[in-house]
Amino acid sequence: MNTLQKIALGFAALTIIPSTASAQYRNSIGFSVGTVSLRTLDQQASPLRYTGTIRPLYGLSYRRRTSDSQFNLRLSGGLGTMNPERFGPRTYSTTFDDGKPFSYQISSALYQVNLEAGYLRRIGGPEPGRLNTWVGGSVSESLLYADEVANFPWVINTATLSPVVQTDYAFANHHSLTLRVDMAVIGLITRAIWANFPKSTSDNNVAAYFRQGTHPATANRLGNVNVQLGYSYRISPRLSVGTTYRARYLNYPDPRPVRLLNSSLMVESEIHF
């Protein structure tokens, strides 16, 4: 074997070994950090449109993937602020009888927690290619809580079951794009009741809120659509980095209409094993 043949075989080995090593790692754990922006008009809570920001939002994920299927589990959460779009944080000042000034600010804290599990199957040819489509379903729990919206605690909680369609496109070596869409077909939604604050002789306030304000809903009344666009770069067989943009639109008519747009931008890394 001459020197030129040895060099050619060496380059071939370098190109084959990473793809083989990548394929054998079926599990991955992901870590992410990013920011969330929220816009909502909840007419049951307030006639004002509210905006919120969470920075940072932290995420943790687990994925098991084969050539024909994948299971995903993702948890994310963070703390931020939420205020009327028109007024923002409001400061009030007064003076006591003894001449001492006093001021306080109204600015609601905002909490978000999301938990999602999903299973997908690849459709198409017998072997994966550069362009792959996956179909399946997911169950998710999403909680938004603000401690002061129009002087009341504000809660939007949904637990949903959704069909999922996802497309992966490996447009270059180690580079890929992902587009994912899901829409809830059935779920539970928790909101304030007509009186805004629940009353019960047997439950505490939190239990009464969820017991009285939770209702089942189907897609004809519960509009809950999620769109996700992601980019991933495989640095090595054991490490990937990327970024993901997620947008969620929610609407529901009772007891008064609510419309909500929640979007996040996350920087992510995955360790494969």
N, C-alpha and C positions, 0 to 999 in steps of 0.2 A: 504494500500500500504506500503510495507516494505521499509527499507532504501536502499537496493540494487536496487529495482525498481525505486526509486526516482533518484538515481545517474544515472541509465541508461537513464531515460527520460531526465535528465539534459544534458548529453552528446549528445543525439539525437537532442535536441533543439539547442545546440551550432553548430552542423554541418548543420542543416537545415536553421537556421535563416540567416547566411551570404549568402548562395546561393540564398535564396528568396529575400533578400535585394539587392543583386547584380543584379538580373534579373529585378527589378523594375526601375532601373536607366537606361533609354534608351539614354540619352544624355551625352556627355563628351567633355571637353575642354582639349587640350593637349599643353604642353610647352616642347620645346626641345632645346638642344645646342650640337654642335659637330664641326666636321672639314670636309673639302672637299679637295680632290686632283684631279687635272686636267692634262691630257696629250692630246695634239692635234698636228696634222700636217695639217695645212691649207695652201695648196699650192698656193691659191690665194693671201694670205697675206705674206707668207715668205717660203723660202725653208727649214727653220730650224724647228725642233720639239720644241714646247714650253711646259713648265710645269707650273702649278699654284697651289697655296695653299690658302685656305680661313680658317682662324681660329680666332674667332669662327664663325660658321654659326648658326643663330637663327631660330626657327620654331614655328609656332602657328597653331593649328588644331582644327577642330570641327567634331564630329561624332555623328550621330543618328543611333542607331542599335536596331533592333528587332530580334526575333528568325528566321525570314525569309528574312530580307533585311537590308541593311545598306547604309547610305549616308555619304561620307567623303569629307571634305574640308580642304586643307592644304596650308599654305603660309610659305615660308622660304626665307632667304636672308642673305648676308654677304659681307664683303670686305676683299680682300687679295692682293697677288702679283702674277705676271706672267712674266716669263723670258725664254729666250732660254735655252733648256736643256744643250746644249754644253757649253754655256758661263756664264750663270747666270747673276746676276746684274753686270753691267760694269761701271767702274769708269774711267773718262778721266781727265787728268791734263794738264795744260799749264802755261806759265809764261808771264805776260804782259811786255810791253816795260820798265815800271818803276821797274821791278824786282819783283812785287807782284805775288805770285802763285795763281792759280785758278783751282778748280776741280769741277766736277759735275758727278752725277751717273745716269745711265739709268736703271730704274727698273719700269716696268709697273704696275699700280694698276689694280686689277681684281675685278669686281662686278658680283654677281650672284643673281638673283631673280627667284623664282619658285612659280607658283600658279596652283593648281590642284583641280578639283572637280570630284567625281566619285560616281556611284550608282551600287550596287551589289545585286544579289538575290541568296539565298542559294538553292542548288540543292541536291537531295537525299531523305532521309526518311522524314516522317512527323514531326519528332522531332529532334532537334539538338543533336549530340552526341559528342564524344571526337574528332572525325575527321570530319570536315565540309568543303565543297567546295563551293565557291561562283563564279558566273560569272556575267559580266556586262560590263560597259564601263566607260571611263574617258575622260575629256577634260583638257588639260594642256597648260600652257604658260610658257616658259623657256627662260630667257634672260641671256646671258653672254656678258660682255663688258670689254675690256681692253683699256686703253688710249694710249698705245704706243707699237704696234707690228710692227716691221720694219718701224718705224716712222709714222705709220698711226693708227687712231682709229680702233679697231677690234670689230665686233659685230656678234654674232650668236644668232638669235632669232627664236624660233619655237612655233607655235600654232598648236596642234595636237588633233586628235580624235583617241582613241585606245580602242580595246576590252581588257578586263581584266579577268584573272583567278587567284583566290586566294584560298589557303588552310590553314585552322587553325587546329592546333593539340594541344589539351589540354592533355599533357603527364603526368601531375600530378595535384593534387589539387591546384588551384590558379596559376599554371604555364602553359604557352602556347607558341607555336611557330607559326609563320606566314610566308608563302612563297607566293609571289605575282609576276606575270609576265604580262607585257603588251607590245604591239607593235603597233606603229602608222600605221593606214591604209590610212589616208589622213591628210593633214595639209598644213600650210604655213611656209615657211622658208625664213628668211631675212639674206642676206650676202652682202659683198662688190660686186659691179659691176666690169666689166672688167677693167675700168679705176681706180678702187679702191676708188676714191673720186667722189661723185655725183656732178653735176653742174645743177643749175636750176635758171631761172629768176623769178619764181613765188613762190618757196618754200624756207624755211630756210634749213640749212644743214641736220638737223635731219629728217625733213619731206621728203626731197629729198632722203635721204639714204633709208628710209623705202619704199617710193613710187617706187623707181627705183630698189631696191634690193630684194623686196619681191615677191616670186613666189609660186603658188600652186604646191603640189607634192603628189603622191600616193606611196604606199609601194614598188612599183617596182623601184623607184628612191630614195626615202627618207627612209633610214634605221634608225629607231629610236626605240630602245629596252630598256626597263627598267626592272630590277630585284631587288626585295626587300626581305630581310630576317630579321625577327624581333623576339624578345623575350619579353614577358610581364609577370610580377608578380603582382598579385592582392593582395596588402597589406591589404586592407580593402574594404568593399563594395563601399566606395567613392573614393578610391585612388589606382592607378596602377603606377608602374614604369617599365622601360625596356630599351632596346637598339635596334636600327634598322640600318642595313647596306643597302645602296642603290647604285646601279651601273647603269649607263646609257651609251649606245654606240650609237653614231650618225655618219652617213656618208651620203654624198651628192656630186654629181659629178660636179655641175656647180657653177660658171664659170670655176673653177678648183677644183679638189677633196679636200674634207675635211674629216678627220677622227678624232673622239673625244671620249675619255673615261673619264667620270666624276663619281667619287665615293665619298660617304659620310658615316660617322659613327656618329650616333646621340644618345645621352642619353635623354630619354623622361620620362615625367610624365603626367598622365591623372587624371583629377578630374571628377567624375561621378555625375550626378544629374538627 
